[in-house]
Amino acid sequence: MATTQTIKTCLWFENNADEAVRHYLSIFKGARILSELRSGDAGPGPKGSLITAELELKGQPFVLLNGAREKFNETISLVVTCETQEEVDELWSKLTADGGAESQCGWLRDKFGVSWQIIPSALIRLLQHPEPAKAGRVMQAMMQMKKIDIARLEEAAR
């Protein structure tokens, strides 16, 4: 059975994504916040601070991420949401082939230098777990990964 992949543009801000969200919402008619992920006890950043916000601007989804700016090459990335580990593995393999490079927490660069995030939907579901201790263990496990491993995340949640 074929699954639908969603590709989103991610914009990496230097700790001012909240301001960018308000700005973009004020500019584009019909723009809306689709979801937010905020820090829990395990971080990163102060508890309650914005990690990511997903916006819809003119029908196009964007993810805004708070993070210290290091290099331009990862300040813009394409986010691919995957439903299965097989889909994660296949995309990871194809995008890192021929000179691509792995990074941390589901990030990679393809052979052209384009930054991608290959993120299983299970990661977001587990990070939003209603039990903070479980969500914290998942965050800690994810922070140790390059390619996201759904089974390891689920084990951490248990």
DAVENPE-V442062 format. One record per helix or strand. SS is the DSSP state (a for helix, b for strand). FROM is the first residue (numbers start at 1). LEN is the number of residues. Records with the same first field share a line. If there is no record, write none. Layout:
# DAVENPE-V442062
SS = FROM-LEN  FROM-LEN
This chain:
# DAVENPE-V442062
b = 6-8  32-7  40-1  43-1  50-8  60-7  76-7  101-2  107-3  115-6
a = 17-11  72-3  85-12  121-7  132-12  150-8
